[in-house]
Each structure stands twice: as structure tokens, then as C-alpha cells.
Amino acid sequence: MPIFFQQQINENTRLGVWKIEETEEFFKTTVPLHRDVTHPHKRLQHLAGRFLLQYLFPDFPNKLVKIADTRKPYLPDAQYHFSISHCGDYAAAIVSRDKRVGIDVEIPVEKIEKIKYKFLSADELAKFSLITDFKKPGVTDNIIMYTLLWSSKEAIFKWYGNGGVDFRKDILLLKQNAKNNAIDCFFTKSKSELIIHYRQFEGLMLAWVFN
Ligand SMILES: CC(C)(COP(=O)(O)OP(=O)(O)OC[C@H]1O[C@@H](n2cnc3c(N)ncnc32)[C@H](O)[C@@H]1OP(=O)(O)O)[C@@H](O)C(=O)NCCC(=O)NCCS
């Protein structure tokens, strides 16, 4: 079952997560390789991400994708905005006709706890330390929570796309709305109030933003 999760966010925006069970040849029949990727599994992830764009919107012009200096992929005529992420055997993508988008997928691992001070402010650490409403797929609540907060900031970083973002100072996570699986955020670089949406699966965290 390659399509693992799919959501029609609104009439112009779709997202999907692909569980990679295919070989390179499967993806290469429809997807051009956009950059040199030497590591075979990374190449497979790269191809799966590009394949997913076309899966979500069949007229997505994969051949026209360019790579910016920041390494963000984009379409010069902005026919679609899109964002891609991969982790392990998963590739995730969000594509929109009219909104800028960012997505991140992560497999929660213990290492995240060690680097929490690098991407979270003291205020965020205090504010989010009491979240306890996660399902527990074999890792502690804290690991899941820090993965969610990291993933949220990565999604904002990709939504912005211009690089030069200080995760602690520029991306301010304000409040979790657990009922809606959302986190309110203020992004200082563009002075934008943004809502990060997330979804937790067994062993996988997905966060995305569109605005
Ligand atoms: C560029 C970055 C977002 C990639 O993330 P990653 O976890 O390595 O990999 P992911 O699989 O989630 O995302 C990779 C995809 O992001 C996209 N991407 C790469 N650079 C991007 C950018 N500047 N903006 C938006 N999207 C970008 C690409 O589509 C890439 O996949 P592809 O090359 O196969 O098409 C990440 O490495 C990064 O630089 N993050 C910021 C880190 C940072 O500043 N931290 C400071 C606080 S500790």
C-alpha cells in the first residue's frame, strides 16, 4: 500500500505520505532525477518525493522544477507551490495551486532530546513541557513532543524557503491546540501568524503549514 496517508486540505491544496516499497526503476519511469544523489536510499527518497508531487496533482510539471541557491526546489512560473520531506522509508509532499507550503516528516528518535536547546527557546521549553496527550508508540512523551516541535519548525523553514532562519529566535511556537492538532506560531522574518498542522502516526510525525 504505497500511499500511506492522503489529505485534500482544500480545493487547491493536497498532501500525501508515501511508504516507499518500490525500487528506483518504478519511480524513474515518470520522474526525472533533479540532482546528483549518490547514496542509493537517499536517491530513492528523492525520487519518491518527486513522484508524490505528480501523484497528488497529475498535471504537476516535474520536468520544470528548478533548484534555488538555498536548495529549495520550485517552479519558475509558480503554477504550483510545493514542499517535500523524507525520512526512513517515507516521503511526504504538500502541493498547492495558490498557497505557499512547507512540510516535514520525522521518525521520533531519542537524539532529539539532546539538541532541544538548539531549536527551542526557554519560553517554549516551559510552555510545551506539560503536553501529555500523545499516543505512545514505544518512545516517551517527551521524545514525541520534541519531535513535533522540531518538525513544526522545519515545516516553517521550508514554507519560508529563503534560508537564514534562527530556529530559536525567528520561529516562535505560541500555543498548542490539541483538539485541532495545531500549533499557533509567529514567524518574525515575515511577521506572519501561522498555524502549523500536525498528525502523529505510529512511529512517525508529520507537520505542515500553508498560508
Ligand atoms: C534543508 C533542510 C530543510 C532539509 O531537511 P532534511 O531533514 O535534511 O530533509 P527533508 O527530507 O525533511 O527535506 C529535504 C527536502 O527539502 C527540500 N528543501 C531543501 N532545501 C530547502 C529549502 N531551503 N527550503 C525549502 N525546502 C528545501 C527539498 O525538496 C529536499 O528534498 P529533495 O532534495 O529530495 O527534493 C534542512 O537540512 C535544514 O537546513 N534545516 C534547517 C536547519 C537549521 O537551520 N537549524 C537551525 C536550528 S538547530
Ligand as a Chemical Component Dictionary entry (heavy atoms), coordinates in Angstrom:
data_LIG
# 
_chem_comp.id                   LIG 
_chem_comp.type                 NON-POLYMER 
_chem_comp.pdbx_formal_charge   0 
_chem_comp.three_letter_code    LIG 
# 
loop_
_chem_comp_atom.comp_id 
_chem_comp_atom.atom_id 
_chem_comp_atom.alt_atom_id 
_chem_comp_atom.type_symbol 
_chem_comp_atom.charge 
_chem_comp_atom.model_Cartn_x 
_chem_comp_atom.model_Cartn_y 
_chem_comp_atom.model_Cartn_z 
_chem_comp_atom.pdbx_ordinal 
LIG C1  C1  C 0 17.209 21.939 4.108  1  
LIG C2  C2  C 0 16.531 21.126 5.184  2  
LIG C3  C3  C 0 15.195 21.771 5.495  3  
LIG C4  C4  C 0 16.338 19.677 4.715  4  
LIG O1  O1  O 0 15.780 18.933 5.717  5  
LIG P1  P1  P 0 16.182 17.393 5.946  6  
LIG O2  O2  O 0 15.649 16.999 7.287  7  
LIG O3  O3  O 0 17.613 17.198 5.659  8  
LIG O4  O4  O 0 15.443 16.632 4.852  9  
LIG P2  P2  P 0 13.926 16.530 4.441  10 
LIG O5  O5  O 0 13.801 15.209 3.845  11 
LIG O6  O6  O 0 12.943 16.894 5.514  12 
LIG O7  O7  O 0 13.802 17.647 3.313  13 
LIG C5  C5  C 0 14.536 17.556 2.152  14 
LIG C6  C6  C 0 13.791 18.305 1.073  15 
LIG O8  O8  O 0 13.599 19.655 1.481  16 
LIG C7  C7  C 0 13.566 20.462 0.309  17 
LIG N1  N1  N 0 14.453 21.582 0.575  18 
LIG C8  C8  C 0 15.800 21.605 0.569  19 
LIG N2  N2  N 0 16.236 22.832 0.894  20 
LIG C9  C9  C 0 15.139 23.596 1.110  21 
LIG C10 C10 C 0 14.947 24.968 1.462  22 
LIG N3  N3  N 0 15.966 25.792 1.679  23 
LIG N4  N4  N 0 13.689 25.426 1.591  24 
LIG C11 C11 C 0 12.642 24.607 1.381  25 
LIG N5  N5  N 0 12.757 23.289 1.044  26 
LIG C12 C12 C 0 14.001 22.805 0.912  27 
LIG C13 C13 C 0 13.961 19.585 -0.869 28 
LIG O9  O9  O 0 12.773 19.258 -1.570 29 
LIG C14 C14 C 0 14.548 18.367 -0.221 30 
LIG O10 O10 O 0 14.283 17.168 -0.890 31 
LIG P3  P3  P 0 14.805 16.842 -2.379 32 
LIG O11 O11 O 0 16.139 17.474 -2.499 33 
LIG O12 O12 O 0 14.813 15.369 -2.472 34 
LIG O13 O13 O 0 13.780 17.466 -3.280 35 
LIG C15 C15 C 0 17.402 21.074 6.459  36 
LIG O14 O14 O 0 18.559 20.348 6.207  37 
LIG C16 C16 C 0 17.795 22.400 7.035  38 
LIG O15 O15 O 0 18.711 23.053 6.586  39 
LIG N6  N6  N 0 17.083 22.795 8.078  40 
LIG C17 C17 C 0 17.377 23.993 8.792  41 
LIG C18 C18 C 0 18.316 23.664 9.875  42 
LIG C19 C19 C 0 18.607 24.842 10.736 43 
LIG O16 O16 O 0 18.757 25.969 10.288 44 
LIG N7  N7  N 0 18.694 24.591 12.004 45 
LIG C20 C20 C 0 18.986 25.612 12.952 46 
LIG C21 C21 C 0 18.409 25.289 14.288 47 
LIG S1  S1  S 0 19.179 23.899 15.006 48 
# 
loop_
_chem_comp_bond.comp_id 
_chem_comp_bond.atom_id_1 
_chem_comp_bond.atom_id_2 
_chem_comp_bond.value_order 
_chem_comp_bond.pdbx_ordinal 
LIG C1  C2  SING 1  
LIG C2  C3  SING 2  
LIG C2  C4  SING 3  
LIG C2  C15 SING 4  
LIG C4  O1  SING 5  
LIG O1  P1  SING 6  
LIG P1  O2  DOUB 7  
LIG P1  O3  SING 8  
LIG P1  O4  SING 9  
LIG O4  P2  SING 10 
LIG P2  O5  DOUB 11 
LIG P2  O6  SING 12 
LIG P2  O7  SING 13 
LIG O7  C5  SING 14 
LIG C5  C6  SING 15 
LIG C6  O8  SING 16 
LIG C6  C14 SING 17 
LIG O8  C7  SING 18 
LIG C7  N1  SING 19 
LIG C7  C13 SING 20 
LIG N1  C8  SING 21 
LIG N1  C12 SING 22 
LIG C8  N2  DOUB 23 
LIG N2  C9  SING 24 
LIG C9  C10 SING 25 
LIG C9  C12 DOUB 26 
LIG C10 N3  SING 27 
LIG C10 N4  DOUB 28 
LIG N4  C11 SING 29 
LIG C11 N5  DOUB 30 
LIG N5  C12 SING 31 
LIG C13 O9  SING 32 
LIG C13 C14 SING 33 
LIG C14 O10 SING 34 
LIG O10 P3  SING 35 
LIG P3  O11 DOUB 36 
LIG P3  O12 SING 37 
LIG P3  O13 SING 38 
LIG C15 O14 SING 39 
LIG C15 C16 SING 40 
LIG C16 O15 DOUB 41 
LIG C16 N6  SING 42 
LIG N6  C17 SING 43 
LIG C17 C18 SING 44 
LIG C18 C19 SING 45 
LIG C19 O16 DOUB 46 
LIG C19 N7  SING 47 
LIG N7  C20 SING 48 
LIG C20 C21 SING 49 
LIG C21 S1  SING 50 
# 
